[in-house]
């Protein structure tokens, strides 16, 4: 793929050469030290023969139909093993001989009653359930508004539980009610489980006013889930104390697997008997992850819709286009801090945008964890189809800005089956192009290109780093070509979300290409004639952005900097700079108040011109530091340089002391664990 730049501000072709070293002769007769010197000269000469260029004809990224791979591994049926109760004999249960055992796990989905529509909206219950109950009967501190089938953002579980209480109250006016509390059994949910049961007294006191009119009008049961679903109460009960004991007796599930949709299916199948007896069965799910069995969501939806069981979820806020986030977990016994990965996304059926796309500038912050404004796809779909509510809240993991749910309502994901999702993508060429490119980039998993280089041995480091740079550049080119080819379908795409995906991704990959183009001449020049640091406290060089070189700073031909380009301009007549600016500005303009606009603005402000900046990196063990100088060398330094080196030395030593202290703490914990014998070593939990 040849490199072309048509705009005056685009970087020129990066092939930069320097003068070649001369041939050395007759060094053998000058002794061993001269021979060593000559060897190094020859090595430098050979290195200088390499000139890096981005003209590459070998493809690095295979862009094929996104569904070609998916069809080879069809969505499997839910493992039937998940459809059995895991009964814990140690947990307290009601004094009854009744045993809750679900039907045979080998029963096929086709044996169950068919739902009204496999992929469309479910039939609503024939009974009218009031959205807002008689508030004279309700005495709650907090009330979270929301409409059935929607996602509601809350500040925590208490308000969500109170809102669910109003739903129960409304149902009690027309039916007997059975509430199934499905609680995540992982260690990370212990505090939230306590908060929920701490609200039980208040909830059941309010509910008792209506439930007292008829025996067993309100029953509840507790199910714990992790890898398996565990029934904590053998039969439904109206006693809040029994519920509290059951919740507090939930054994921690340390598998790190949360099969929430299998648990919902299991519970719904078990309590459909009560539904047939006239009970309005409501399922309440408490979890902090998106679930590890997404393939089971359609099966769960089928049974809850068939038996008119609304599902209410108290879950996490899904990050924008990410599957995993890291949460901070502190071991209460040792005070050791861990940052553990948890699955909380994506908010869509498939990752639709490669939010983790690499950054090329050393001084450019990594992509922040932004809010999607929605719940995890499977949980949101479950509530949407069943007529429940998905309550989501941010527990501090997502630190970016919050977004107005009214604005984001125009970007709601399609809560459909995998089959229907594929059909919709195939039907709309723009979606297919975006999803295909996103999948290719995520599967390629390009490493972060090196942006910092130690001055010592910089030629070898540049030579090694260029392979990744070349592969990244070629991949960005193939993605941009595929997206530009799909641009003709833009006006026919009805979804705001997919149009935002398209504009942001195209603009972002073009910015990366322009940054790489700008860096290659610098890499070539440094490779052929390495520089030395002018700052005495520095020992490395970093590729950083030049101030005033962003898309907002560079004027267009005959226009002002940052001016909007006509969206109807032909892309083949535009430079990569103009094309990137046009698409990113369209995101900011047309999708204001969304995560796409936040990311597009960051790209518009990102420098396109790269420059070397002196910095400091910790050298390998045994290599000298900038202040490791002889007394004679210290005397030759100016007073300012000596002061600067001394400050840098103290700062570095503080850092080393801190690191050594942390290392000693870990070693001490390991010794204590070893002294306890087998099983004494404490590992962080699988959340």
N, C-alpha and C positions, 0 to 999 in steps of 0.2 A: 504494500500500500504506500503510494508516494505521498509525500507531505506537500500540501499546497496552502499558500497563504495569499489572499487577495486584498485584504484590508491593510491600509498603511500602518495600522497599529498591531496587526498580527505579527508574530515573531517570524523572522526569515528562516530559511532552511538551516538546520543546526550543524551542518558539516563544517567544523572549524579546524583548521590544521595549523601546525607551527613548524618552525625550522627543524630539520633533522640534525641529529648529532653526527659528527664526523667519525671516520673509522680509526680505531686505535691500533698501534703497531708496536711490535718488539718489546712488550712489557716484561717478558720473562727475565730479561737480563737485569732488571732493576730491583729484584728482591721480592719477598713474600708480601710485604705491605703494599707495594705498587701493584702486585698481582691482584690483591683484594680490591684495591681501588679500581683497577681496570674491569674487574668482574662486575662491580656495581655500575660502571659506566655503560657496559654492554647491556646490562639489564634495563637501564633507563632508556637506552637506544631502542631496544625491542619493544618496550612499553609504548614508546612514542609512535610506533608504527600503527597503533590502534587508534582509530578515530571513530567515535560513536555517531551513528546516524539513525534516524527514525524511519528510513526507507526499508520497510520489511515486507517481504512477500509471503512469509509463512504465517498463516492465521493462528491466533492464540486463543480464540474464543469461538466455540461452535454455537451458533444461534440457529436453533431448529424450533419446530412447533412445540410449545410448552406442554402439550398434551401427548406428545409422542412417547415421552418417558412414563407419564402417568398411566397410560393405557397398558403398558407392559406389566404394571403392578396394580391391578384393579383394587378398589376399596374392598377390603375383606369384611366378611360378616363379623359381627361382634362375637368374641370368644364366649361360648356358652357357659364357660366356667364362671364368668362374672355374674351370672344370673342365679347364684345360690347364696343364701345367707351364710355368713361366717359367724356362728354363735359363740360368744365368749362366756364360758361357764363361770368365770370369776366376777362378772358384773352383776349388780343387784337387779332383780326383776320382780315383777309382781308375783305374789304367792298364788300361782295358778298352774294348773297342769297343761294348759293350752300351749301348743308349740307352733311357732310361725315358720312354716316351711313352704317355700315357693314351688311352683310346678316344676316338672322335670326340666333340667337345663338343656335337654336336647330338643325341646319344642321349637319348631321353626317359626320365623316371623309370619309366614303365610297362614299359620294356624290361628293367628290372632284375628279378631274382628278387623275388617278393613276400615281405614280412616276415610273421611269424605273425599280428600284430595291428597295425593302423595306429595305433591310439590307446591301446591297453592296454599292460600290462606285457609286455616281450619274453620269448621263451622263453629259459630258461637253457641254457648249454652242457651237452651230454650228459655231458662229462667232468667229474668232480668236482675242483674246484680248492680246495686247502686254504686256509683263511683265515690260518692261522698255520703257516708252514713249520717244518721241523726246525731249531730254533735252534742245534743243535750245529754246523750247517754255516754259520752266520751269525756274523760277527764285526763288529758295527756298534756305533758309539757311541750312536746314537739310534734309537729305534723309535717310530714314530707309529702308534697303534692306530686302527683304523677298519674299517668293514664295507663290502663292495661295495655300490655304489649310493647311498652316503650322502655327506654333506658333513662334512669333518673340519677343525677349526680347528688351525693349527700356528703355530709361532713363526718359521718361515722355510722356505726351500727344501731345506736340507740334510736335515732330518728327513723331509721328504716324499720326497726321492729315496731315502733309505734304506728307507722303507716300501715304495716301489715296487720296490726291489731284492728285498724278501722276496716280493712278488707274482711277480716274474720267477723267483726260485728255486723257488717252489711249482710254477709252470707247467713249469719245466725237468724236473721229476721225471716228468712225464707226456708232454711234447711237445717238439719243437723250438720255439724262440721267435724271433720277429722283433720287435724294439722300434723303433718309428718315433718319433723325437724331433721334434716340431713346435714350433719356437721362434719366438717373436715377434721380428721383425726391426727393430722401432722402436728409436730411440735410447735411450728410457727403460729398455729391457731389457738394455742392454749389461752392466751390472754383474751382474745376476742370471744371465745366460748364462754369464759367467765363473765364477760360484759353482757352477753346475751342472756344467760340464765339469771344474772343479777336483775334483769328487767322482768323476769317471769312473774314475780309477785305482783308488780304493778299491772302487767298485761292481764293476768288471769283474774285479778280482782275486778278489773273493768269488764272483762268478758263474762264473769260469773253472774252479773246482773241479768244478762239475757239467758245464759245457759241454765240458770236455776229453774226456769219455768218448765223444763222437761228433763227427766233423768237422762244422763248420757248425751245431752244435746251437744256438748263440746268434749271431744276426746283428742288426745295428743299422743304421739309416740316419738321415740328418738332412734335415729339410725346414724351410726358412725361409719365413715367411709375413708378408705385409703386405697390400697391395692384391692381390698375386699370390702364388701358391705357387711357391717356387723349390727345386728339387731340388739339394741340396748334395753328395750322393754318388750317382754314376750307378748303382751297384749296392750292395745291402746288404753290410756288411763286419763282420768279427769283430775288426778292428784298432782298439783305443782311440785310437791316435795319429792315425789317419786321421779318426776322429770329431772329435777335438779341433781338428785343422786345419780341418775343414769348418765347425765352429761359429765359430771365430775369423775365418773368412773371410766370414761372413755380411755382405753389404752392407747398410748402414743404409737402411731404407725411410722416406723423408721425406714420404710422402703423407698420413700421419695416418690412413690407412684400414687397418683390421685385419679382414680377411675370414677369421676363424678357422674358421667352420663350412664354408665352401667349401673351405678347405685340408684339413680333416678328411675331407670327402667325396672330394676328389681323391686323397688318400693312401690312403684305404680302397679306392677303386676300383682304384688301381694295384697294391696289394699283396694283393688278394683271390686272385691267382694263387698266392701263397705259402700263403695259408690253405687253398686247395684241395689243395696238396701236403702238407698235414699240419702246417704251422707254426701256432703259436698267436700271432696278430698282436696286439700291444699298442701302443696309441697314447698317447704322453705329450705333453701340451700345456703349454707354458710361456708365460704371458701376464700382462699387468697391466691388461687392459681386458675389457669384456664382449663385444666383437665388434660390428662394424658391419653384419653380414649375418645378423641374427637370423632373417630370413625363410628362410634356408637350413638352419636347425637340424633341421627335420623330415626333410629330404632326407638330411642327414648321419646322423641317428639310424637312418633306414631301412637304410642300407647297413652300418653297423657292427653293428646287431642281426642282420641277415641273415647276416653272415659271422662272428658271434660274436667281435667285436673289442672288448674292453673299452677304454674311454678314461679315462685318468687326467689330471686337470687340476691344474696348479700355478698357481693364479690368485689374484685379489684378493678381499678381503672386500667384499661388496656393501653400500653404505650403505642405511639404512632409507628406502624409498620415494623414493629419488633416482636419477636417471639419471646425472648428472655430479657429479664432485667436482673441486676444484682441487688440484694438487700443486705443490710448490715445486721449481723447476728452476734450477740455477745454471750459467751459461755458464763453463766452466773456463778459457777464454781471457781473458774480460773481467771475470769475477766478477759480471756483471750477474745479478740475481735476477728470475725470472719466475714467475708463478703461472698454470699452464696447465691448461685443462680436460681431463679424461679421462673416458671413459664406463666406469663400473663397476657400473651397475645398469640397471634395478631387479632385485630378487631375484624378482620375480613376472612373469607373462606380460605384464601391463600395469601402469603405475603405478596403484596401488589407493588411494592416499591422498595428498592435496596437502600434503606436508610443508612446502612453501615458503610456506604461507599467511601473509599479511602480519601484522606486529605493529603495534599502534596506539599504543603508549606509547614515548616517547623513551628512557626508562630501562629498557625491557624488552630483554634481549639477544635477538639473532636466534636462530632455531631452530638448535640445534647439529647437526652431522653425526653421527648415531647409527649404530651397527652394526645391520645386519639379522640378523646371526648366520648368514647363508647366502651362498652364492656367487651370481654373476650368473645370471639365470634360464636362459639358453641353455646355459651351460657346465655348470650343475648338472643340467639335464635330460639333457644328453648323457651324463654319467657315470651318472646314475640309470638311464636306459634301457639302457645298454650293460653295466652291472654293474661299472663302474669306481669310482673314488673322486675326489671333488672336494676337493682340499686348498686351503684358503683361509687367508690370513694378513693381518694388518693392518700395513701398512708405515708407519703413523704418520699417515696422512691422516685417519682416524677417531679423534677424540680423546675421544669420550664413553665411557661405561662399557661393559664387556664383559658378555655375558649367558651364563648357563649353557646349553649346548647341549641338555641334557636337558629343561630347561624349554621351550626354543624348539622342541623336536621336535613339540610339540602345535600349532605354528603353521607347519608346513612348507607351502610353496606347492604347488599342483597342477602337477606336471611332466607336462603333457599338451600335445597339439597346440593350435594356435590355434582350430581348429574345435571341439574338445572343450571348450576353455576357454569359448568363447562359449556352448556348450550348457549348461554348468554355471551360468554367470551367468544365463542366461535362465530356468533351472529354479528358481533361488532368488531370490525378489523382493528380499530384503534386500541381496544382493550387487549386483543390478542397480541398486538405488537408490544405493548407495554409489559404484559405479563410474561411474554416470551423473553424479552430482554432482561427483565428483573430476575427471572429464574436462572437464566444463563449466568448473570453476574454473581448471584448468590452461590450457585454451584461451583463456579470457577474459584471463588474464595481467594481473590488476589491478596497477597500480603501487602501490608502497609509499606510503600516505598521508603527507602532510607532517606532521611532529610538532614541528618547530622553526621559529620565525618571528622574523625580525629585527624589532626594535622600530620601526625606520624603514620606513614603507610597509607596516605590518602588515595594514592593511585590504585592500589589493590582494592580498597574499599569501593571506589567509584566503579571499577571494572566489574566487581561483583554485583553492585546495586543496579547497574544499567540493565541487566537482564529483566528484573522486575519492572523497571521503568518502561522498557520497550514493550513488554507484554501488556502492561496497563494501558499504554498509549494505543496499541493496536486494538485492544478490547473496546476502549472508548470510541474509537473510530467505527468499529463494526456496529456498535449500539446506535451511535448517532445516524449512521447510514440507514439502519433498519427503521428508526423512528421517523426520519425525514421522509422515507418512502411511504410511511403510513399517514403522513400529515394531511393528505387529501381527504382523509375520512374524518378529520377533526370536527367539521361543522355538522356532521351527521351523528356524532356521539351525544346521546341525551344525558349522560351522567356527569354532574359537576366533579365528582370524585375522580373519575377516570380522566377527564380533561386536565384536572390539576396534576394527576400523576404524570401524564404525558409531557406537559410543558416543563414541569420541574425536572424530570429525569433528563430530557433532552438538553435543557439549559445547563444542568450540572455536569453532564459528561463532556460537553463542549468546553466548559470552564477548565476541567481537568486537562483536556488536550492542550489548551492554550498555555496553561502553566507548565506542562511538560515541555512543550516546544521552547518556551523561554528558558528553561533550565539547562537544556542540552548544550548550548554554546558555553555556558559557565562550567559545566562538567568537563567538556573537552579541554577548555583552557586550563582548568585546574589539573587535569590529568597529564597534560603535556608539560606544564610548567607550574608545579605546586607553589602556592603562596606560603608565606610565613606570617604568623599572627603579629599584628602591630601592638595589640594590647598584651601586656606582660602577664596578665592573669588568665588569659585564654589559651586554649590548646586545641581548638577545633573550629570547624566552619559549618554553618547551618544554612540551608536553602530557605530564605525568608522572602516575604512579599515586599515589594517596593511600594512605599507610600505614594498615593496619588495615581495608582495604575489599575484601579478597579473598573468594572464596566460602567459605574456611575461617574467615574472621573474622565474616561476617554470620550471625547466628543465624537458624534457621528459626522459623516460627510455632510457638510452644509447645515448642521444642526447643533444644538446645545448638548452638553453632557447630560446623559440620563433621559433624553427625550424619548417618548414612545415611538416605536416604529409601526408603520401600518401593518396590521396583521395579514393583509392580503398580498404583501410583497412576495414575489417568487423566491423561495429559499435557494434555488440554484444560482441566483444572481447575488446572493448575500455572502459575506465572509463569515467565518465561524464566530468571530466577535459579534457581528451584527445579529446573527441568528441566536446566539446565546442570550444577548441582551433582550431581544424581542420576546422570547419565550419566558424568561424569568420575570420580566416586567409585567407580562400578561398574568402570571400567577399572582403577583402582588396586587395588581389592579382588580382582577376578576374574582379572587378568592381571599379577599381581606378577612382577617379575623380567624384564620385557620392555620393549622400546622404547616401546610404547604407554603403559605405566604411567609411564615417565619423563616423557613429554610431557604426560600427563594431570595429573600432580602439579604440573608447572610452570604449567598453566592454573589449577588450583585455588588456587595461591599468587599468581596475577596479580591486580593491583588492578583493580577494576571502576569505582571512582570516579576521575575524571580531574581534575587540578588544574594550574594554571599554575605553572611553576617558572622562575625567572630563570636564564639561562645566557649563554654567549658563543659567537657565530659570527663567522667572518671576513667582514667586509663586502665588497661589490664594490670593485674598484680605484677609488681616488679618494675613497671615503667615509671619514669620520672614524672613528677608533677611540676607545674610552672614555677613553684617556689623552691624546688630542689636545685639550688645553685651553690657554687663554691664561694668562699669568702671573697675571692677576687672578683667574681661576677657580681656579687652584691654591691661591692664598692663602686662598680661602674654604673650602677643604676641611679637614676635621679631620685630625689626624696619622694616625689609623687609616686613613682613606680614602686618603690620599696613599701610605701604605705598601702598601696593598692594590693600588692602581693600579700602583705601581712593580713589584711582584712579578708582576702580570699582564703588564705590558709586557715584562719580561725573559723570561718564559716564552714569550710569543708571538714575540719576536725570535729565541729559540733555535730555535723551530719553523721560522721563516722561513729562518734560516741553513741548517738541515738540508735544507730543501726546495730552496734555491738550490744547495747542494752536489750534491744528487742530480741536479738539472737540468744543472749543468755537466758532471757525469760522463757523462750521456747525450749531451750535445752533443759532448764530446770523442771519445766512441766513434763518433758519426756522422761527425765530421771524419776520423778515422783510416780509417773504412770508405770514405769518399768518396775519400781519397787513394789507396786501393788500386785504384781504378778500378771498372769494371762488375763486379758480383758481389761487391764488397768488403763490402757491408752484411750484417751477421750478423743473421738473424732467429731467434727461438726455434723449436725443432723442433715439428713436429706430432706429438704423442705418441699 
